[in-house]
Every structure is written in structure tokens, then in C-alpha cells.
Amino acid sequence: MFIKIRRDTLIILLLAFILILCGRLITYVAFASSDEVNDGVPISGIIVKGNDIVPVETIRLNVMQAGFRDGSIIYGDILKTSKREVSLKDAIQSAQEFVKESTVPGTSVTPITAADVQVDKNTGIVTVTVIEDFSTVKIEDKNKEG
């Protein structure tokens, strides 16, 4: 029933196993301990907070117009898109302006009066906080008679 293995063969197999295990462990530790990011941080998602009426997808599409979309990469303070490179500060300001132009679907009403866009440079998550205020919205009734 037992398989006969010579003692020297067993020692060689055990040493080979330990060497392979140590090599894998050293490779993992070397990768995990490196803090250098050569490839930049890709934009991984857009989180929208504070909206009640304007749909999340409308706001996300407007933020994507500023360059925060899949395929865009953050290199320090630079946002690199497929077409251009822009400073991260300028891209955030553009995103805030684009978010303010978001409309209620089917209308031209733009209830967003303020927007705050924050970008996490470590994870690539873009957080958009909006404030909707309908008291400042001017709505004209085009169906008035008389």
C-alpha cells in the first residue's frame, strides 16, 4: 500500500517546494510594497449625491463630457483622456459647469444651482454632490391663451 520513496528524493522534493513557495512569496511582497504607480489611476466610477429630480444618468453623462469617463487616467495632477491632456483642476471646474447644465428630462429646466466635484487620486472615484433649487428656476408657460 505504501509507496517507497528514498530519503534523499524526499528531501529534494521538499526543498523544491520550499523554493517555489518562497519565490512566490517574495514576488508578492515586492509587488505589494511598491508605492510607485507608473500607469496612473484609471477613472473607476462616478458617484452622484444630492439629486432628487434630475436623473443620475443625466448628471453622469455631463460629468463624462468633462473627461471623467472610462479610459481616462489620472497622472498626478493631469487627467489624460483618449483625445487630450488637461489639468485635473480645469477638468473639475468644467465638470461642475457641465453638471449645472443638467436638465429635467423632457424640459429645459435646469434646477441644479451648485455642484461640487471631487476626485480621489488613489482610487479614481469621482464624487459629484449637487444642490437642486427650484425657487430660482424660471418656467414660462407657452400655452397661455389670450
N, C-alpha and C positions, 0 to 999 in steps of 0.2 A: 504494500500500500504506500509506503514511504518512498519518496524519490531520493536517491542518494546523490548528494552534491558534495564535492570536496570542499574542504575548509578554505583553501586559497581562492577557489572560484566564488564562493560566497562573499569573501572579503572584497574581491574585485567588484562584484555587482553592487555591494553596499557602498563602496567608495564612489562608483559611477553615479549612483542615485543621489548621494550627498552632494557631489559636484554639480549635477544638473539642478538640484534644488537651490543650492547657494547661488548659482548663476542667475536663475530666475529671480530670486530674492534681491540680488544686487541690482539687476536691471530695473526692477520695480521701484526700489528705493531711490535710485538715481533719477528716474523719471518723476517720481512724486516730490522729491526735494527740490527740483529745479523750479525757480520762480520766473524764469525768462519765458516771455511769450513772443515768439518770432512771427507767428501767423496772425496776430491781432485777435480781437474778440469779436465774433460774429454777432449780429443782432439776432437775439433769440426769441423775442416776443414783445408785444405791446399790451400793456395793462391800462384800461380806462376806468377812471373813478369819477363819481360825482354827477354822471349824466342821468337824467330822468326821461326826457322826451327824445332827444337826438339819439339814434341807434349807435351802438358801439362800432358796428362795421363802417358807418359813415365817418366816424372820428378816426378809426384806424386807417382808412384809405387816405384821409387827408394827412395823417402823420407820415404815411408811406411816401407821399408826394415830396416830403422834405428830405427823403433819403433813408429813412429808418425802415428798411424792408429786408426781406430775406436776400442774402447775398451781399449785404453791406457789412463792412468790417471796421471796427474801431482800432486805430493805431495811436495810442496815447490821446492826444487832443485833436486828431484828424479822423474824419469819417470818410471812408473810401467806398464809393458806390461803383456800380458797373460802368458809369459814364463819366464820373468826375470825382475829385477830391475836394472836400470843403472842411473848414474848421468845425469842430464839434459845437462850439458856441454859436456859430452862424446857423448851423443846422437846427439847433434847438430853438433859436429865435424864429426861423422860418416855420418850424413845426407849430409853434404857438400861434403864429399868424394864420396858418392854414386851418388849424383847429377852430379858430374863431369864425371862420367862413363856413363851417358845417351847418347845413340847413335841416329843417324838419322835412322828412320825405314828402314829396308832392307839393311843397310850398317853397317860397323864397324867404321864409322866416329864419333868421339866424339868432337863436336865443343865447348862445354862448358868449358871455361878456368877458370872461377871463379864462386863461388856460395856463397851466404850469406843466412843463415837460422836463422830466428828469431822466438821465441815462446812467445806469450802473455800468461803469467801465470794466468791472470784473466779470459780470455775468452776461452783459449785453441786453438786459431787460430795460425797455423804455416804459416809464410810468407817466401817464397823462392824467392830470387832475383838472376837471372843468367845473365852471360855475355857470349854471343856466339862470338867466334873469329875464322873465317875460315882461316885467314892468317897463323895460326900455325898448321893447320891440314895437315898431310902428307897423300896423297892419292896415292896409287900405282895402275897402270893400268896393270892388269894381262892378258889383251887381246892383248898385243903388238905382232906384227908379226916380226920375224927376229931375 
